Amino acid sequence: MASGSFSVDPDTRWSIAGSFGWRLDPRWTFGMELLWSDLKYAPADLVTPFERVAFTDPARSLVTFAVTNRVDLRRQRIHPYVVFGGGITADSIAYTPLLNVSQPTPQVVSEGRVAHVSAYLSLVVGGGIAFRVSPSVSLDVDLRGIYMRGTP
């Protein structure tokens, strides 16, 4: 079993995912997934009486690799299923800070691009509905959540 998806939602600029799995019996599939999401990210400027730090060209992305289980609740032409599993998520944040100093002489200083990557353990849970088009092809609509746990 192999699948791929592309999506856009209010919190994500775009997201692309791919998975493959092995059907262990008619209702249970064991698989692996890779998800890459480009998130909307706009850090607030830091302002003090004598300086202001603006974060320009911000970017944030998540890459998740997970081992998942899919359980089809019924085997009919249209049937619901649940997905659960776990893996690891890399959260990457990058920006270019601009320091605006007003004292003693006004100046703008940039130290270059800053990037930070944190790794988290992740839990994937969700479910959806599968529409069987033929014996070997189905269209799936699902909703998944990723819970990340760790120290940034």
C-alpha positions as CSV (number, residue, x, y, z in Angstrom):
1,M,0.0,0.0,0.0
2,A,1.4,3.4,-1.0
3,S,0.0,6.9,-0.7
4,G,0.9,10.6,-1.1
5,S,-0.8,13.8,-0.3
6,F,-0.5,17.6,-0.6
7,S,-2.5,20.0,1.5
8,V,-2.8,23.7,2.5
9,D,-4.6,24.9,5.6
10,P,-4.9,28.1,7.7
11,D,-1.7,27.3,9.8
12,T,0.4,25.8,7.0
13,R,1.7,27.3,3.8
14,W,1.8,23.8,2.4
15,S,2.3,20.3,3.5
16,I,3.4,17.2,1.6
17,A,3.4,13.6,2.8
18,G,4.1,10.1,1.6
19,S,3.6,6.7,3.1
20,F,3.9,3.0,2.4
21,G,2.6,0.1,4.3
22,W,2.0,-3.6,4.4
23,R,-1.5,-5.0,4.8
24,L,-1.1,-7.6,7.5
25,D,-4.7,-8.7,7.3
26,P,-7.9,-7.3,5.6
27,R,-8.3,-4.7,8.4
28,W,-4.8,-3.9,9.7
29,T,-2.0,-2.0,7.9
30,F,1.5,-1.4,9.3
31,G,3.3,1.5,7.6
32,M,5.8,4.3,7.6
33,E,5.1,8.0,6.9
34,L,7.2,11.0,6.1
35,L,5.5,14.5,6.4
36,W,7.1,17.9,5.5
37,S,5.1,21.0,6.5
38,D,6.1,24.7,5.8
39,L,4.4,26.6,8.6
40,K,3.3,30.2,8.8
41,Y,5.7,31.9,11.3
42,A,5.9,35.6,12.3
43,P,7.9,36.3,15.4
44,A,7.2,39.6,17.2
45,D,9.8,42.3,17.2
46,L,11.6,42.9,20.5
47,V,11.5,46.6,21.5
48,T,13.4,48.4,24.3
49,P,13.9,52.2,24.8
50,F,17.2,52.2,23.0
51,E,17.0,49.3,20.5
52,R,14.6,47.3,18.4
53,V,15.2,43.8,17.0
54,A,13.2,42.9,13.9
55,F,13.0,39.3,12.7
56,T,13.0,39.4,8.9
57,D,12.6,36.6,6.4
58,P,11.2,34.1,9.0
59,A,10.7,30.5,8.1
60,R,9.5,27.4,10.0
61,S,9.1,23.8,8.9
62,L,8.4,20.5,10.4
63,V,9.6,17.1,9.2
64,T,8.0,14.1,10.8
65,F,8.9,10.4,10.3
66,A,6.5,8.0,12.0
67,V,5.7,4.3,12.1
68,T,1.9,4.0,12.0
69,N,-0.9,1.5,12.2
70,R,-4.1,1.8,10.3
71,V,-7.2,-0.2,11.4
72,D,-10.2,-0.3,9.0
73,L,-13.3,-0.4,11.1
74,R,-15.4,-2.1,8.4
75,R,-14.5,-3.5,5.0
76,Q,-17.2,-2.0,2.7
77,R,-17.0,0.3,-0.4
78,I,-17.1,3.3,2.0
79,H,-15.6,2.7,5.4
80,P,-14.0,4.5,8.4
81,Y,-10.6,3.9,9.7
82,V,-8.3,5.0,12.6
83,V,-4.6,5.7,12.4
84,F,-2.1,5.8,15.3
85,G,1.6,5.6,15.7
86,G,4.8,7.4,16.8
87,G,8.1,8.7,15.6
88,I,10.3,11.7,15.6
89,T,9.7,15.3,14.4
90,A,12.4,18.0,13.6
91,D,11.2,21.6,14.1
92,S,13.3,24.0,12.1
93,I,13.1,27.8,12.6
94,A,15.2,30.3,10.7
95,Y,15.2,34.2,10.5
96,T,17.5,37.1,9.9
97,P,17.6,39.5,12.9
98,L,18.1,43.2,12.3
99,L,19.2,45.3,15.3
100,N,18.1,48.9,15.1
101,V,20.1,50.9,17.7
102,S,19.2,54.5,18.4
103,Q,21.9,55.5,20.9
104,P,24.6,56.9,20.6
105,T,24.2,57.1,16.8
106,P,21.4,55.4,14.9
107,Q,22.5,52.3,13.0
108,V,21.1,49.0,11.7
109,V,23.2,45.9,12.4
110,S,22.6,42.4,10.9
111,E,24.6,39.4,12.1
112,G,23.3,37.1,9.3
113,R,20.8,34.3,9.2
114,V,20.0,32.3,12.3
115,A,18.7,28.7,12.2
116,H,17.6,26.5,15.0
117,V,16.5,22.9,14.8
118,S,14.9,20.9,17.7
119,A,14.0,17.2,17.7
120,Y,10.8,15.9,19.4
121,L,9.2,12.6,20.0
122,S,5.9,12.6,18.3
123,L,2.6,10.8,18.6
124,V,0.3,10.6,15.5
125,V,-3.4,10.0,15.9
126,G,-6.3,10.4,13.5
127,G,-8.9,8.8,11.4
128,G,-10.8,9.1,8.2
129,I,-13.0,7.6,5.6
130,A,-11.9,5.5,2.6
131,F,-13.8,5.4,-0.7
132,R,-12.9,2.2,-2.6
133,V,-12.8,3.0,-6.3
134,S,-11.6,-0.5,-7.4
135,P,-10.2,-3.6,-5.6
136,S,-6.7,-2.0,-5.5
137,V,-7.4,1.8,-5.4
138,S,-9.2,3.9,-2.8
139,L,-9.5,7.6,-2.1
140,D,-9.0,8.5,1.5
141,V,-10.0,11.7,3.4
142,D,-8.5,11.9,6.9
143,L,-7.6,14.2,9.7
144,R,-4.5,13.7,11.8
145,G,-2.9,15.3,14.8
146,I,0.7,15.3,15.8
147,Y,1.6,15.7,19.5
148,M,5.2,16.6,20.0
149,R,7.0,16.1,23.3
150,G,10.5,17.2,24.2
151,T,12.7,20.1,25.2
152,P,13.5,22.7,22.5
